[in-house]
Amino acid sequence: MSKMDIELTAADLNQQGGIFCPSPKADMKLWNSHPKVYLDVAKTGEARCPYCGTVYRLGANEQLAHRH
């Protein structure tokens, strides 16, 4: 079970379809969490941080623009 589940919008992701954890979306302070980790959310629609277990999930009605 994850520590926290964060629902994301397509606009929350960077151009590669990912997000960094710790993230302000998870209300974490960088100085007291863990090393910055890149998570590829676009690949499957969700990603789990290996350090804290937070799951970042694309919202049900969110669609990503086609990426090249």
Predicted model as a PDB file, atoms N, CA, C, CB and O in Angstrom, pLDDT in the B-factor column:
MODEL        1                                                                  
ATOM      1  N   MET A   1       0.852  -1.184   0.000  1.00 37.00           N  
ATOM      2  CA  MET A   1       0.000   0.000   0.000  1.00 37.00           C  
ATOM      3  C   MET A   1       0.889   1.235   0.000  1.00 37.00           C  
ATOM      4  CB  MET A   1      -0.965   0.005   1.226  1.00 37.00           C  
ATOM      5  O   MET A   1       1.869   1.305   0.742  1.00 37.00           O  
ATOM      6  N   SER A   2       0.552   2.177  -0.811  1.00 45.00           N  
ATOM      7  CA  SER A   2       1.377   3.377  -0.920  1.00 45.00           C  
ATOM      8  C   SER A   2       1.145   4.317   0.254  1.00 45.00           C  
ATOM      9  CB  SER A   2       1.091   4.101  -2.232  1.00 45.00           C  
ATOM     10  O   SER A   2       0.093   4.297   0.894  1.00 45.00           O  
ATOM     11  N   LYS A   3       2.122   5.114   0.511  1.00 67.00           N  
ATOM     12  CA  LYS A   3       2.031   6.135   1.539  1.00 67.00           C  
ATOM     13  C   LYS A   3       0.977   7.169   1.146  1.00 67.00           C  
ATOM     14  CB  LYS A   3       3.402   6.807   1.764  1.00 67.00           C  
ATOM     15  O   LYS A   3       0.251   7.687   1.993  1.00 67.00           O  
ATOM     16  N   MET A   4       0.907   7.462  -0.165  1.00 86.00           N  
ATOM     17  CA  MET A   4       0.012   8.507  -0.647  1.00 86.00           C  
ATOM     18  C   MET A   4      -0.271   8.282  -2.131  1.00 86.00           C  
ATOM     19  CB  MET A   4       0.623   9.916  -0.408  1.00 86.00           C  
ATOM     20  O   MET A   4       0.610   7.850  -2.873  1.00 86.00           O  
ATOM     21  N   ASP A   5      -1.478   8.570  -2.556  1.00 91.00           N  
ATOM     22  CA  ASP A   5      -1.830   8.542  -3.976  1.00 91.00           C  
ATOM     23  C   ASP A   5      -2.097   9.969  -4.422  1.00 91.00           C  
ATOM     24  CB  ASP A   5      -3.075   7.626  -4.244  1.00 91.00           C  
ATOM     25  O   ASP A   5      -2.865  10.694  -3.790  1.00 91.00           O  
ATOM     26  N   ILE A   6      -1.456  10.368  -5.522  1.00 93.00           N  
ATOM     27  CA  ILE A   6      -1.597  11.713  -6.063  1.00 93.00           C  
ATOM     28  C   ILE A   6      -2.209  11.606  -7.456  1.00 93.00           C  
ATOM     29  CB  ILE A   6      -0.220  12.457  -6.107  1.00 93.00           C  
ATOM     30  O   ILE A   6      -1.649  10.950  -8.334  1.00 93.00           O  
ATOM     31  N   GLU A   7      -3.350  12.246  -7.656  1.00 94.00           N  
ATOM     32  CA  GLU A   7      -3.967  12.274  -8.978  1.00 94.00           C  
ATOM     33  C   GLU A   7      -3.408  13.461  -9.745  1.00 94.00           C  
ATOM     34  CB  GLU A   7      -5.521  12.355  -8.879  1.00 94.00           C  
ATOM     35  O   GLU A   7      -3.366  14.582  -9.238  1.00 94.00           O  
ATOM     36  N   LEU A   8      -2.981  13.198 -10.971  1.00 94.00           N  
ATOM     37  CA  LEU A   8      -2.346  14.214 -11.806  1.00 94.00           C  
ATOM     38  C   LEU A   8      -3.218  14.573 -12.999  1.00 94.00           C  
ATOM     39  CB  LEU A   8      -0.983  13.731 -12.285  1.00 94.00           C  
ATOM     40  O   LEU A   8      -4.047  13.782 -13.449  1.00 94.00           O  
ATOM     41  N   THR A   9      -3.010  15.786 -13.498  1.00 93.00           N  
ATOM     42  CA  THR A   9      -3.583  16.181 -14.778  1.00 93.00           C  
ATOM     43  C   THR A   9      -2.476  16.062 -15.813  1.00 93.00           C  
ATOM     44  CB  THR A   9      -4.180  17.641 -14.730  1.00 93.00           C  
ATOM     45  O   THR A   9      -1.303  15.963 -15.454  1.00 93.00           O  
ATOM     46  N   ALA A  10      -2.825  16.070 -17.066  1.00 91.00           N  
ATOM     47  CA  ALA A  10      -1.821  16.007 -18.133  1.00 91.00           C  
ATOM     48  C   ALA A  10      -0.863  17.199 -18.029  1.00 91.00           C  
ATOM     49  CB  ALA A  10      -2.507  15.983 -19.527  1.00 91.00           C  
ATOM     50  O   ALA A  10       0.319  17.079 -18.354  1.00 91.00           O  
ATOM     51  N   ALA A  11      -1.374  18.341 -17.579  1.00 91.00           N  
ATOM     52  CA  ALA A  11      -0.549  19.548 -17.446  1.00 91.00           C  
ATOM     53  C   ALA A  11       0.494  19.423 -16.331  1.00 91.00           C  
ATOM     54  CB  ALA A  11      -1.437  20.756 -17.181  1.00 91.00           C  
ATOM     55  O   ALA A  11       1.479  20.160 -16.332  1.00 91.00           O  
ATOM     56  N   ASP A  12       0.297  18.515 -15.393  1.00 92.00           N  
ATOM     57  CA  ASP A  12       1.267  18.311 -14.310  1.00 92.00           C  
ATOM     58  C   ASP A  12       2.530  17.611 -14.789  1.00 92.00           C  
ATOM     59  CB  ASP A  12       0.637  17.507 -13.189  1.00 92.00           C  
ATOM     60  O   ASP A  12       3.578  17.721 -14.152  1.00 92.00           O  
ATOM     61  N   LEU A  13       2.441  16.890 -15.908  1.00 93.00           N  
ATOM     62  CA  LEU A  13       3.577  16.129 -16.415  1.00 93.00           C  
ATOM     63  C   LEU A  13       4.483  17.000 -17.272  1.00 93.00           C  
ATOM     64  CB  LEU A  13       3.096  14.926 -17.216  1.00 93.00           C  
ATOM     65  O   LEU A  13       4.031  17.962 -17.892  1.00 93.00           O  
ATOM     66  N   ASN A  14       5.773  16.652 -17.302  1.00 92.00           N  
ATOM     67  CA  ASN A  14       6.688  17.386 -18.168  1.00 92.00           C  
ATOM     68  C   ASN A  14       6.520  16.903 -19.611  1.00 92.00           C  
ATOM     69  CB  ASN A  14       8.161  17.210 -17.694  1.00 92.00           C  
ATOM     70  O   ASN A  14       5.677  16.047 -19.879  1.00 92.00           O  
ATOM     71  N   GLN A  15       7.303  17.435 -20.528  1.00 91.00           N  
ATOM     72  CA  GLN A  15       7.133  17.101 -21.953  1.00 91.00           C  
ATOM     73  C   GLN A  15       7.408  15.638 -22.259  1.00 91.00           C  
ATOM     74  CB  GLN A  15       8.044  17.961 -22.796  1.00 91.00           C  
ATOM     75  O   GLN A  15       6.927  15.121 -23.266  1.00 91.00           O  
ATOM     76  N   GLN A  16       8.170  14.964 -21.413  1.00 91.00           N  
ATOM     77  CA  GLN A  16       8.467  13.546 -21.611  1.00 91.00           C  
ATOM     78  C   GLN A  16       7.401  12.656 -20.972  1.00 91.00           C  
ATOM     79  CB  GLN A  16       9.843  13.209 -21.033  1.00 91.00           C  
ATOM     80  O   GLN A  16       7.451  11.434 -21.118  1.00 91.00           O  
ATOM     81  N   GLY A  17       6.445  13.249 -20.269  1.00 92.00           N  
ATOM     82  CA  GLY A  17       5.367  12.476 -19.667  1.00 92.00           C  
ATOM     83  C   GLY A  17       5.656  12.013 -18.255  1.00 92.00           C  
ATOM     84  O   GLY A  17       5.073  11.034 -17.790  1.00 92.00           O  
ATOM     85  N   GLY A  18       6.549  12.705 -17.568  1.00 94.00           N  
ATOM     86  CA  GLY A  18       6.904  12.292 -16.219  1.00 94.00           C  
ATOM     87  C   GLY A  18       6.787  13.398 -15.201  1.00 94.00           C  
ATOM     88  O   GLY A  18       6.403  14.528 -15.504  1.00 94.00           O  
ATOM     89  N   ILE A  19       7.133  13.032 -13.980  1.00 95.00           N  
ATOM     90  CA  ILE A  19       7.120  13.958 -12.856  1.00 95.00           C  
ATOM     91  C   ILE A  19       8.249  13.541 -11.915  1.00 95.00           C  
ATOM     92  CB  ILE A  19       5.720  13.963 -12.119  1.00 95.00           C  
ATOM     93  O   ILE A  19       8.678  12.387 -11.915  1.00 95.00           O  
ATOM     94  N   PHE A  20       8.715  14.483 -11.126  1.00 93.00           N  
ATOM     95  CA  PHE A  20       9.752  14.173 -10.153  1.00 93.00           C  
ATOM     96  C   PHE A  20       9.135  14.007  -8.772  1.00 93.00           C  
ATOM     97  CB  PHE A  20      10.830  15.271 -10.134  1.00 93.00           C  
ATOM     98  O   PHE A  20       8.204  14.722  -8.403  1.00 93.00           O  
ATOM     99  N   CYS A  21       9.662  13.063  -8.024  1.00 91.00           N  
ATOM    100  CA  CYS A  21       9.283  12.881  -6.632  1.00 91.00           C  
ATOM    101  C   CYS A  21      10.565  13.097  -5.818  1.00 91.00           C  
ATOM    102  CB  CYS A  21       8.635  11.441  -6.370  1.00 91.00           C  
ATOM    103  O   CYS A  21      11.611  12.578  -6.208  1.00 91.00           O  
ATOM    104  N   PRO A  22      10.530  13.824  -4.728  1.00 89.00           N  
ATOM    105  CA  PRO A  22       9.370  14.447  -4.110  1.00 89.00           C  
ATOM    106  C   PRO A  22       8.820  15.580  -4.979  1.00 89.00           C  
ATOM    107  CB  PRO A  22       9.732  14.974  -2.723  1.00 89.00           C  
ATOM    108  O   PRO A  22       9.549  16.242  -5.718  1.00 89.00           O  
ATOM    109  N   SER A  23       7.517  15.772  -4.859  1.00 86.00           N  
ATOM    110  CA  SER A  23       6.813  16.740  -5.687  1.00 86.00           C  
ATOM    111  C   SER A  23       5.980  17.672  -4.821  1.00 86.00           C  
ATOM    112  CB  SER A  23       5.925  16.029  -6.713  1.00 86.00           C  
ATOM    113  O   SER A  23       5.425  17.250  -3.806  1.00 86.00           O  
ATOM    114  N   PRO A  24       5.891  18.938  -5.218  1.00 82.00           N  
ATOM    115  CA  PRO A  24       4.981  19.848  -4.519  1.00 82.00           C  
ATOM    116  C   PRO A  24       3.530  19.344  -4.554  1.00 82.00           C  
ATOM    117  CB  PRO A  24       5.062  21.246  -5.138  1.00 82.00           C  
ATOM    118  O   PRO A  24       2.750  19.657  -3.653  1.00 82.00           O  
ATOM    119  N   LYS A  25       3.159  18.568  -5.585  1.00 81.00           N  
ATOM    120  CA  LYS A  25       1.810  18.004  -5.683  1.00 81.00           C  
ATOM    121  C   LYS A  25       1.529  17.078  -4.500  1.00 81.00           C  
ATOM    122  CB  LYS A  25       1.637  17.238  -7.013  1.00 81.00           C  
ATOM    123  O   LYS A  25       0.380  16.916  -4.088  1.00 81.00           O  
ATOM    124  N   ALA A  26       2.583  16.474  -3.960  1.00 79.00           N  
ATOM    125  CA  ALA A  26       2.436  15.551  -2.825  1.00 79.00           C  
ATOM    126  C   ALA A  26       2.637  16.273  -1.500  1.00 79.00           C  
ATOM    127  CB  ALA A  26       3.435  14.390  -2.942  1.00 79.00           C  
ATOM    128  O   ALA A  26       2.673  15.644  -0.442  1.00 79.00           O  
ATOM    129  N   ASP A  27       2.766  17.587  -1.559  1.00 77.00           N  
ATOM    130  CA  ASP A  27       2.946  18.407  -0.361  1.00 77.00           C  
ATOM    131  C   ASP A  27       4.160  17.975   0.463  1.00 77.00           C  
ATOM    132  CB  ASP A  27       1.697  18.346   0.500  1.00 77.00           C  
ATOM    133  O   ASP A  27       4.117  17.932   1.692  1.00 77.00           O  
ATOM    134  N   MET A  28       5.258  17.652  -0.258  1.00 73.00           N  
ATOM    135  CA  MET A  28       6.495  17.240   0.401  1.00 73.00           C  
ATOM    136  C   MET A  28       7.496  18.382   0.390  1.00 73.00           C  
ATOM    137  CB  MET A  28       7.092  15.996  -0.281  1.00 73.00           C  
ATOM    138  O   MET A  28       7.512  19.195  -0.534  1.00 73.00           O  
ATOM    139  N   LYS A  29       8.305  18.438   1.388  1.00 67.00           N  
ATOM    140  CA  LYS A  29       9.409  19.399   1.435  1.00 67.00           C  
ATOM    141  C   LYS A  29      10.653  18.672   0.928  1.00 67.00           C  
ATOM    142  CB  LYS A  29       9.627  19.977   2.900  1.00 67.00           C  
ATOM    143  O   LYS A  29      10.976  17.582   1.401  1.00 67.00           O  
ATOM    144  N   LEU A  30      11.349  19.279  -0.037  1.00 61.00           N  
ATOM    145  CA  LEU A  30      12.521  18.631  -0.621  1.00 61.00           C  
ATOM    146  C   LEU A  30      13.581  18.275   0.418  1.00 61.00           C  
ATOM    147  CB  LEU A  30      13.129  19.527  -1.672  1.00 61.00           C  
ATOM    148  O   LEU A  30      14.240  17.242   0.299  1.00 61.00           O  
ATOM    149  N   TRP A  31      13.746  19.098   1.413  1.00 58.00           N  
ATOM    150  CA  TRP A  31      14.826  18.889   2.361  1.00 58.00           C  
ATOM    151  C   TRP A  31      14.577  17.742   3.330  1.00 58.00           C  
ATOM    152  CB  TRP A  31      15.059  20.138   3.128  1.00 58.00           C  
ATOM    153  O   TRP A  31      15.523  17.269   3.961  1.00 58.00           O  
ATOM    154  N   ASN A  32      13.345  17.279   3.472  1.00 64.00           N  
ATOM    155  CA  ASN A  32      13.103  16.228   4.451  1.00 64.00           C  
ATOM    156  C   ASN A  32      12.497  14.962   3.849  1.00 64.00           C  
ATOM    157  CB  ASN A  32      12.202  16.745   5.524  1.00 64.00           C  
ATOM    158  O   ASN A  32      11.921  14.155   4.578  1.00 64.00           O  
ATOM    159  N   SER A  33      12.614  14.774   2.550  1.00 70.00           N  
ATOM    160  CA  SER A  33      12.006  13.616   1.917  1.00 70.00           C  
ATOM    161  C   SER A  33      13.051  12.592   1.501  1.00 70.00           C  
ATOM    162  CB  SER A  33      11.191  14.045   0.713  1.00 70.00           C  
ATOM    163  O   SER A  33      13.440  11.739   2.299  1.00 70.00           O  
ATOM    164  N   HIS A  34      13.499  12.672   0.276  1.00 87.00           N  
ATOM    165  CA  HIS A  34      14.469  11.715  -0.271  1.00 87.00           C  
ATOM    166  C   HIS A  34      15.077  12.302  -1.529  1.00 87.00           C  
ATOM    167  CB  HIS A  34      13.801  10.336  -0.572  1.00 87.00           C  
ATOM    168  O   HIS A  34      14.673  13.385  -1.953  1.00 87.00           O  
ATOM    169  N   PRO A  35      16.043  11.615  -2.145  1.00 90.00           N  
ATOM    170  CA  PRO A  35      16.634  12.130  -3.394  1.00 90.00           C  
ATOM    171  C   PRO A  35      15.570  12.298  -4.478  1.00 90.00           C  
ATOM    172  CB  PRO A  35      17.748  11.184  -3.894  1.00 90.00           C  
ATOM    173  O   PRO A  35      14.572  11.578  -4.500  1.00 90.00           O  
ATOM    174  N   LYS A  36      15.795  13.247  -5.363  1.00 90.00           N  
ATOM    175  CA  LYS A  36      14.889  13.522  -6.475  1.00 90.00           C  
ATOM    176  C   LYS A  36      14.904  12.341  -7.450  1.00 90.00           C  
ATOM    177  CB  LYS A  36      15.288  14.841  -7.200  1.00 90.00           C  
ATOM    178  O   LYS A  36      15.965  11.928  -7.917  1.00 90.00           O  
ATOM    179  N   VAL A  37      13.718  11.802  -7.753  1.00 93.00           N  
ATOM    180  CA  VAL A  37      13.575  10.636  -8.622  1.00 93.00           C  
ATOM    181  C   VAL A  37      12.620  10.975  -9.757  1.00 93.00           C  
ATOM    182  CB  VAL A  37      13.067   9.401  -7.824  1.00 93.00           C  
ATOM    183  O   VAL A  37      11.543  11.524  -9.525  1.00 93.00           O  
ATOM    184  N   TYR A  38      13.018  10.645 -10.994  1.00 96.00           N  
ATOM    185  CA  TYR A  38      12.138  10.851 -12.145  1.00 96.00           C  
ATOM    186  C   TYR A  38      11.226   9.643 -12.302  1.00 96.00           C  
ATOM    187  CB  TYR A  38      12.960  11.090 -13.442  1.00 96.00           C  
ATOM    188  O   TYR A  38      11.695   8.505 -12.287  1.00 96.00           O  
ATOM    189  N   LEU A  39       9.925   9.883 -12.453  1.00 97.00           N  
ATOM    190  CA  LEU A  39       8.944   8.820 -12.617  1.00 97.00           C  
ATOM    191  C   LEU A  39       8.216   9.005 -13.949  1.00 97.00           C  
ATOM    192  CB  LEU A  39       7.937   8.807 -11.432  1.00 97.00           C  
ATOM    193  O   LEU A  39       7.661  10.072 -14.213  1.00 97.00           O  
ATOM    194  N   ASP A  40       8.219   7.974 -14.778  1.00 96.00           N  
ATOM    195  CA  ASP A  40       7.562   8.011 -16.085  1.00 96.00           C  
ATOM    196  C   ASP A  40       6.096   7.619 -15.924  1.00 96.00           C  
ATOM    197  CB  ASP A  40       8.278   7.066 -17.097  1.00 96.00           C  
ATOM    198  O   ASP A  40       5.763   6.434 -15.875  1.00 96.00           O  
ATOM    199  N   VAL A  41       5.240   8.603 -15.844  1.00 94.00           N  
ATOM    200  CA  VAL A  41       3.811   8.367 -15.649  1.00 94.00           C  
ATOM    201  C   VAL A  41       3.123   8.048 -16.976  1.00 94.00           C  
ATOM    202  CB  VAL A  41       3.152   9.590 -14.992  1.00 94.00           C  
ATOM    203  O   VAL A  41       2.186   7.251 -17.002  1.00 94.00           O  
ATOM    204  N   ALA A  42       3.565   8.648 -18.067  1.00 91.00           N  
ATOM    205  CA  ALA A  42       2.908   8.498 -19.369  1.00 91.00           C  
ATOM    206  C   ALA A  42       2.936   7.057 -19.877  1.00 91.00           C  
ATOM    207  CB  ALA A  42       3.568   9.407 -20.387  1.00 91.00           C  
ATOM    208  O   ALA A  42       2.026   6.639 -20.593  1.00 91.00           O  
ATOM    209  N   LYS A  43       3.945   6.312 -19.525  1.00 90.00           N  
ATOM    210  CA  LYS A  43       4.104   4.948 -20.039  1.00 90.00           C  
ATOM    211  C   LYS A  43       2.914   4.052 -19.693  1.00 90.00           C  
ATOM    212  CB  LYS A  43       5.381   4.334 -19.490  1.00 90.00           C  
ATOM    213  O   LYS A  43       2.399   3.349 -20.562  1.00 90.00           O  
ATOM    214  N   THR A  44       2.474   4.070 -18.435  1.00 92.00           N  
ATOM    215  CA  THR A  44       1.383   3.188 -18.013  1.00 92.00           C  
ATOM    216  C   THR A  44       0.209   3.932 -17.375  1.00 92.00           C  
ATOM    217  CB  THR A  44       1.909   2.169 -17.043  1.00 92.00           C  
ATOM    218  O   THR A  44      -0.813   3.325 -17.056  1.00 92.00           O  
ATOM    219  N   GLY A  45       0.358   5.252 -17.190  1.00 92.00           N  
ATOM    220  CA  GLY A  45      -0.690   6.028 -16.544  1.00 92.00           C  
ATOM    221  C   GLY A  45      -0.471   6.223 -15.055  1.00 92.00           C  
ATOM    222  O   GLY A  45      -1.198   6.976 -14.408  1.00 92.00           O  
ATOM    223  N   GLU A  46       0.549   5.530 -14.503  1.00 95.00           N  
ATOM    224  CA  GLU A  46       0.891   5.727 -13.105  1.00 95.00           C  
ATOM    225  C   GLU A  46       2.321   5.266 -12.850  1.00 95.00           C  
ATOM    226  CB  GLU A  46      -0.091   4.974 -12.194  1.00 95.00           C  
ATOM    227  O   GLU A  46       2.894   4.497 -13.622  1.00 95.00           O  
ATOM    228  N   ALA A  47       2.879   5.756 -11.749  1.00 96.00           N  
ATOM    229  CA  ALA A  47       4.226   5.350 -11.350  1.00 96.00           C  
ATOM    230  C   ALA A  47       4.327   5.462  -9.837  1.00 96.00           C  
ATOM    231  CB  ALA A  47       5.321   6.222 -12.053  1.00 96.00           C  
ATOM    232  O   ALA A  47       3.735   6.352  -9.227  1.00 96.00           O  
ATOM    233  N   ARG A  48       5.091   4.542  -9.237  1.00 96.00           N  
ATOM    234  CA  ARG A  48       5.292   4.512  -7.788  1.00 96.00           C  
ATOM    235  C   ARG A  48       6.735   4.884  -7.471  1.00 96.00           C  
ATOM    236  CB  ARG A  48       4.945   3.112  -7.204  1.00 96.00           C  
ATOM    237  O   ARG A  48       7.670   4.359  -8.075  1.00 96.00           O  
ATOM    238  N   CYS A  49       6.902   5.794  -6.520  1.00 94.00           N  
ATOM    239  CA  CYS A  49       8.229   6.196  -6.096  1.00 94.00           C  
ATOM    240  C   CYS A  49       8.882   5.050  -5.313  1.00 94.00           C  
ATOM    241  CB  CYS A  49       8.164   7.487  -5.238  1.00 94.00           C  
ATOM    242  O   CYS A  49       8.278   4.522  -4.379  1.00 94.00           O  
ATOM    243  N   PRO A  50      10.101   4.662  -5.682  1.00 94.00           N  
ATOM    244  CA  PRO A  50      10.764   3.569  -4.968  1.00 94.00           C  
ATOM    245  C   PRO A  50      11.231   3.948  -3.562  1.00 94.00           C  
ATOM    246  CB  PRO A  50      11.940   3.092  -5.767  1.00 94.00           C  
ATOM    247  O   PRO A  50      11.518   3.066  -2.753  1.00 94.00           O  
ATOM    248  N   TYR A  51      11.312   5.229  -3.264  1.00 91.00           N  
ATOM    249  CA  TYR A  51      11.764   5.674  -1.944  1.00 91.00           C  
ATOM    250  C   TYR A  51      10.624   5.776  -0.941  1.00 91.00           C  
ATOM    251  CB  TYR A  51      12.454   7.014  -2.060  1.00 91.00           C  
ATOM    252  O   TYR A  51      10.712   5.230   0.158  1.00 91.00           O  
ATOM    253  N   CYS A  52       9.552   6.473  -1.317  1.00 89.00           N  
ATOM    254  CA  CYS A  52       8.496   6.759  -0.339  1.00 89.00           C  
ATOM    255  C   CYS A  52       7.194   6.023  -0.613  1.00 89.00           C  
ATOM    256  CB  CYS A  52       8.226   8.231  -0.307  1.00 89.00           C  
ATOM    257  O   CYS A  52       6.290   6.036   0.223  1.00 89.00           O  
ATOM    258  N   GLY A  53       7.083   5.378  -1.775  1.00 91.00           N  
ATOM    259  CA  GLY A  53       5.878   4.622  -2.088  1.00 91.00           C  
ATOM    260  C   GLY A  53       4.724   5.440  -2.624  1.00 91.00           C  
ATOM    261  O   GLY A  53       3.660   4.890  -2.908  1.00 91.00           O  
ATOM    262  N   THR A  54       4.909   6.751  -2.770  1.00 92.00           N  
ATOM    263  CA  THR A  54       3.841   7.590  -3.302  1.00 92.00           C  
ATOM    264  C   THR A  54       3.524   7.165  -4.733  1.00 92.00           C  
ATOM    265  CB  THR A  54       4.237   9.090  -3.249  1.00 92.00           C  
ATOM    266  O   THR A  54       4.428   6.968  -5.546  1.00 92.00           O  
ATOM    267  N   VAL A  55       2.241   7.027  -5.030  1.00 95.00           N  
ATOM    268  CA  VAL A  55       1.801   6.668  -6.377  1.00 95.00           C  
ATOM    269  C   VAL A  55       1.286   7.927  -7.053  1.00 95.00           C  
ATOM    270  CB  VAL A  55       0.699   5.553  -6.346  1.00 95.00           C  
ATOM    271  O   VAL A  55       0.410   8.614  -6.529  1.00 95.00           O  
ATOM    272  N   TYR A  56       1.837   8.220  -8.217  1.00 95.00           N  
ATOM    273  CA  TYR A  56       1.393   9.342  -9.053  1.00 95.00           C  
ATOM    274  C   TYR A  56       0.585   8.738 -10.186  1.00 95.00           C  
ATOM    275  CB  TYR A  56       2.613  10.206  -9.600  1.00 95.00           C  
ATOM    276  O   TYR A  56       1.094   7.927 -10.961  1.00 95.00           O  
ATOM    277  N   ARG A  57      -0.691   9.140 -10.280  1.00 94.00           N  
ATOM    278  CA  ARG A  57      -1.604   8.520 -11.236  1.00 94.00           C  
ATOM    279  C   ARG A  57      -2.290   9.597 -12.066  1.00 94.00           C  
ATOM    280  CB  ARG A  57      -2.652   7.646 -10.509  1.00 94.00           C  
ATOM    281  O   ARG A  57      -2.773  10.597 -11.535  1.00 94.00           O  
ATOM    282  N   LEU A  58      -2.326   9.376 -13.377  1.00 93.00           N  
ATOM    283  CA  LEU A  58      -3.025  10.280 -14.277  1.00 93.00           C  
ATOM    284  C   LEU A  58      -4.524  10.131 -14.051  1.00 93.00           C  
ATOM    285  CB  LEU A  58      -2.654   9.995 -15.760  1.00 93.00           C  
ATOM    286  O   LEU A  58      -5.033   9.012 -13.993  1.00 93.00           O  
ATOM    287  N   GLY A  59      -5.233  11.249 -13.923  1.00 90.00           N  
ATOM    288  CA  GLY A  59      -6.671  11.230 -13.688  1.00 90.00           C  
ATOM    289  C   GLY A  59      -7.412  10.466 -14.778  1.00 90.00           C  
ATOM    290  O   GLY A  59      -6.939  10.385 -15.911  1.00 90.00           O  
ATOM    291  N   ALA A  60      -8.555   9.913 -14.444  1.00 85.00           N  
ATOM    292  CA  ALA A  60      -9.325   9.054 -15.348  1.00 85.00           C  
ATOM    293  C   ALA A  60      -9.704   9.737 -16.654  1.00 85.00           C  
ATOM    294  CB  ALA A  60     -10.571   8.583 -14.660  1.00 85.00           C  
ATOM    295  O   ALA A  60      -9.722   9.090 -17.701  1.00 85.00           O  
ATOM    296  N   ASN A  61     -10.003  11.018 -16.615  1.00 83.00           N  
ATOM    297  CA  ASN A  61     -10.429  11.725 -17.827  1.00 83.00           C  
ATOM    298  C   ASN A  61      -9.302  12.490 -18.508  1.00 83.00           C  
ATOM    299  CB  ASN A  61     -11.539  12.679 -17.494  1.00 83.00           C  
ATOM    300  O   ASN A  61      -9.541  13.245 -19.450  1.00 83.00           O  
ATOM    301  N   GLU A  62      -8.096  12.297 -18.040  1.00 82.00           N  
ATOM    302  CA  GLU A  62      -6.949  13.014 -18.602  1.00 82.00           C  
ATOM    303  C   GLU A  62      -6.367  12.254 -19.787  1.00 82.00           C  
ATOM    304  CB  GLU A  62      -5.869  13.230 -17.530  1.00 82.00           C  
ATOM    305  O   GLU A  62      -6.235  11.031 -19.752  1.00 82.00           O  
ATOM    306  N   GLN A  63      -6.024  12.991 -20.828  1.00 77.00           N  
ATOM    307  CA  GLN A  63      -5.399  12.392 -22.003  1.00 77.00           C  
ATOM    308  C   GLN A  63      -4.135  13.159 -22.321  1.00 77.00           C  
ATOM    309  CB  GLN A  63      -6.363  12.386 -23.218  1.00 77.00           C  
ATOM    310  O   GLN A  63      -4.098  14.388 -22.262  1.00 77.00           O  
ATOM    311  N   LEU A  64      -3.099  12.411 -22.659  1.00 73.00           N  
ATOM    312  CA  LEU A  64      -1.836  13.046 -23.027  1.00 73.00           C  
ATOM    313  C   LEU A  64      -1.825  13.321 -24.515  1.00 73.00           C  
ATOM    314  CB  LEU A  64      -0.632  12.166 -22.630  1.00 73.00           C  
ATOM    315  O   LEU A  64      -2.355  12.547 -25.312  1.00 73.00           O  
ATOM    316  N   ALA A  65      -1.215  14.430 -24.874  1.00 66.00           N  
ATOM    317  CA  ALA A  65      -1.038  14.737 -26.296  1.00 66.00           C  
ATOM    318  C   ALA A  65      -0.104  13.703 -26.889  1.00 66.00           C  
ATOM    319  CB  ALA A  65      -0.480  16.184 -26.509  1.00 66.00           C  
ATOM    320  O   ALA A  65       0.771  13.177 -26.200  1.00 66.00           O  
ATOM    321  N   HIS A  66      -0.287  13.415 -28.149  1.00 57.00           N  
ATOM    322  CA  HIS A  66       0.577  12.441 -28.835  1.00 57.00           C  
ATOM    323  C   HIS A  66       2.016  12.946 -28.807  1.00 57.00           C  
ATOM    324  CB  HIS A  66       0.103  12.203 -30.311  1.00 57.00           C  
ATOM    325  O   HIS A  66       2.287  14.093 -29.163  1.00 57.00           O  
ATOM    326  N   ARG A  67       2.907  12.106 -28.395  1.00 53.00           N  
ATOM    327  CA  ARG A  67       4.335  12.482 -28.290  1.00 53.00           C  
ATOM    328  C   ARG A  67       5.118  11.753 -29.374  1.00 53.00           C  
ATOM    329  CB  ARG A  67       4.915  12.140 -26.866  1.00 53.00           C  
ATOM    330  O   ARG A  67       4.827  10.609 -29.723  1.00 53.00           O  
ATOM    331  N   HIS A  68       6.122  12.457 -29.894  1.00 46.00           N  
ATOM    332  CA  HIS A  68       6.966  11.862 -30.938  1.00 46.00           C  
ATOM    333  C   HIS A  68       8.225  11.336 -30.346  1.00 46.00           C  
ATOM    334  CB  HIS A  68       7.290  12.865 -32.030  1.00 46.00           C  
ATOM    335  O   HIS A  68       9.067  10.796 -31.064  1.00 46.00           O  
TER     336      HIS A  68                                                      
ENDMDL                                                                          
END                                                                             
